[in-house]
Amino acid sequence: MVLNEKYAQVYFDKDANLAILKDKIIAVIGYGNQGRAQALNLRDNGVKVIVGNIEDEYRERALKDGLKVYSISEATKKADILMILLPDEIQAEIFNRDILPYLTENKVLDFATGYNIAFREVTGFKPPEFVDVIMIAPRMIGVGVRESFLSGEGFFSFIGIHQDHSGSAKEILLALAKGIGTTKKGAIETTFEQEAHLDLFSEQIFGPSFGNILRNAIKVLLEEGYPPEAVMVEIYMSGEFSYSLKEMAEFGIIDQMDHHSQTSQYGGLTRGASFIDERLPEIMKKRLQEIQTGKFAREWARVQKRGKDPLKPLKDAARNMPFIQTEKRVRENLKIKPKVSVKEK
Ligand code: NDP
């Protein structure tokens, strides 16, 4: 087993100079989850921000927030730096139609994920060689990007440079990163490929394998006759476990255990080894290879081309999984209601 010990370069506020953005106009293209948060953070930091958006409710929201809004092509003409914060699936199409014809030398393209560039052979994304191409990929949803900026805590992100035509891509990257508030907590240098692979790994390998453990735990307890409300609260609904994950990030995986009872620590430390499954890393590596070789990106592109909503049949099948009806009933019994809809978040 060879573990990578080459640590990344991490940038903080002191490494970045916001003043270099003083005479630049920054266009946030797409005023959605990330777009709104990043635009407002930049504006609060004194940067000149405009918005490029289609005529929709997001446009109205940007106007209400007091920002100047243009069509995507108008914003492209006006701006020095373009932050492409559109959904990944439509970026190539909009880029080719509304952005590419209006790009001039040394404009900067910033992305919030490496996906479209990392898998450019599949996505058809080809920025011209006379622009800079950079990435600031927040490890945080849009609402969190805004809230952690306002609270002063900041948020992590992965940052990188794909193309440095002007010779000043790095200082622009760091200034933008400071402007949106990520160097407050830490901007970690990666390639676009590394960012995209890690993101997909979390989404399709870590998340689902962890979800499977969660479902198995519920299955065992329900089969053993424990009350569904108590089982679901015990395993995840109380939020206690997500609190422990936060503590792991803050204190370390082992040291956070000190905040649990002696009984809990003894039980966990003596029983943990029974769940080590040597096959799991092998399965994870196999799935990771599908990401690394572009197999997943090709499959996803093919599925999207079919036109119909590809997620609906998958979600319908997932809703038929055991315990989903039980979960619904438990949520009703416990009067759990989200404060805002998923869409609003
Ligand atoms: P959103 O889904 O919030 O959409 C962004 C904007 O794109 C909205 O204004 C939306 O308006 C607009 N849009 C959608 N379809 C079109 C279209 N056909 N033509 C023109 N505009 C359109 O995107 P996110 O903020 O979630 O994602 C933006 C980027 O940030 C992506 O690269 C993503 O990978 C990255 N990212 C996202 C994170 C997140 O938490 N969501 C976290 C980290 C990175 P409308 O819907 O009205 O059409």
Boltz pocket constraint, residues with backbone or C-beta under 6 A from the ligand:
constraints:
  - pocket:
      binder: B
      contacts: [[A, 29], [A, 30], [A, 31], [A, 32], [A, 33], [A, 34], [A, 35], [A, 53], [A, 54], [A, 56], [A, 57], [A, 58], [A, 84], [A, 85], [A, 86], [A, 87], [A, 88], [A, 90], [A, 94], [A, 111], [A, 112], [A, 113], [A, 137], [A, 138], [A, 139], [A, 140], [A, 141], [A, 142]]
      max_distance: 6.0
